[in-house]
Amino acid sequence: MTSLRPWKSLKRNAIFDGGKCGFKGTQLPMMVALCTGMLFIVYRTTLFQYEHTEMEVKMHPFDSIKASAFASGLLNNLPRGIVRPNSDMELKPLWSSSSRSKTEVDASNRRYLLAMPVGITQKRNVDTVVQKFLPENFTVMLFHYDGNLDGWWDLEWSSKAIHIVAHNQTKWWFAKRFLHPAVVSIYDYIFLWDEDLGVQHFNPARYLDIVRSEGLEISQPALDPNSTEIHHRITIRARMKKFHRRVYDVRGKVKCSDSSDGPPCTGFVEGMAPVFSRSAWYCAWHLIQNDLVHGWGMDMKLGYCAQGDRTKKVGVVDREYVVHKGIQSLGGSGKKSSSNDESSKRHSGGLDPRMEIRRQSTWELQIFKDRWNKAVKEDKFWVDPFRSIRRRKPISDRRDKEKRSHHH
């Protein structure tokens, strides 16, 4: 009898332990499911917060400037509520008869900026351009590169425009110094145009409707095929389209096909008439080199500021197009024959100003390319967002190559 007690005790323990094992076995799937659910909730919450933060940064990119300034200690002696990290180009009255300020009344309205380098010889054309933009709530900013400001006061809108004078400076020089993102952050879109554009077939309101509906962060109006100067085929107007993002061309040195994934076949606008969203300009301003004033080569890199895929976020609007007259006025007389203007040569000590400008531009282009390559090489954490696109070839393209090789 006594010999059976250990066996009975062992049996009872086995049954008890088995019960515990069975209890654990039923609880384990429940715990896994609970943990999975909690992880999913945490993931979705984190993703939502990230997307919300990204949207806030895009809509209000200068709030982060304020936060970083406080973190650095530069603003510690100021109460946070008094700090305004951004500004605008809106003229303010010295007195007002209304109890509400202009800023309060128009705070909810969309605002846009038209900035142009101008010379007095192109006054009539500039007037025509500005008259198109003023009814659509545009602020006008003129960069006077010839030093002549007094000749503009007879225009009705001139007293309401912003005038900046700096003799013989380029559009990009002015933009880098006077269009800081924190200063122009009030504007939804920034038009940084040359002065020699014909706008007979251009309507700013309809243009902006297309840009918004198609999600274009960087854009330009198409060029009339009869324009005096056309440098890239992608900028030519397609008569039957509302807009286009790429061009197909098998002629010349650059072949553009479905497999082309970069400028000037797609993701490209030219420097004569670019239009930037607020977020795109925040990036583009930092891309502009302070000392390379002609901006050559920068248009090939603007796609990196498109806030996403440049093949989708950069485009040319065909329905609202302009004529490029190709008048080279900077450094010359403002006439198409300015490169042969003898008075300009005498004034510059026998040199041809236009030829010297072109030589300088070419030199700056090479410097910009070298700086880009050096920056890419030195930044170990930078990943080219378009590198994977270049490596990935469409199936149809690979099949075409296989057919051609088999045929030969």
Secondary structure by P-SEA (a helix, b strand, c coil): cccaaaaaaaaaaaaaaaaaaaaaaaaaaaaaaaaaaaaaaaaaaaaaaaaaaaaaaaaccaaaaaaaaaaacccccccccccccccccbbbbcccccccccccccccbbbbbbbbbccccaaaaaaaaaaaccccbbbbbbbbccccccccccccccccbbbbbbccccaaaaaaccccccccccccbbbbcccccccccccaaaaaaaaaaacccbbbccccccccccccccccccccccccccccccccccccccccccccccccccccbbbbcaaaaaaaaaaccccccccccccccccccccccccccccccccbbbbbcccccccccccccccccaaaaaaaccccaaaaaaaaaaaaaaaaaaaaaaaaaaccccccccccccccccaaaaaaaaaaaaac
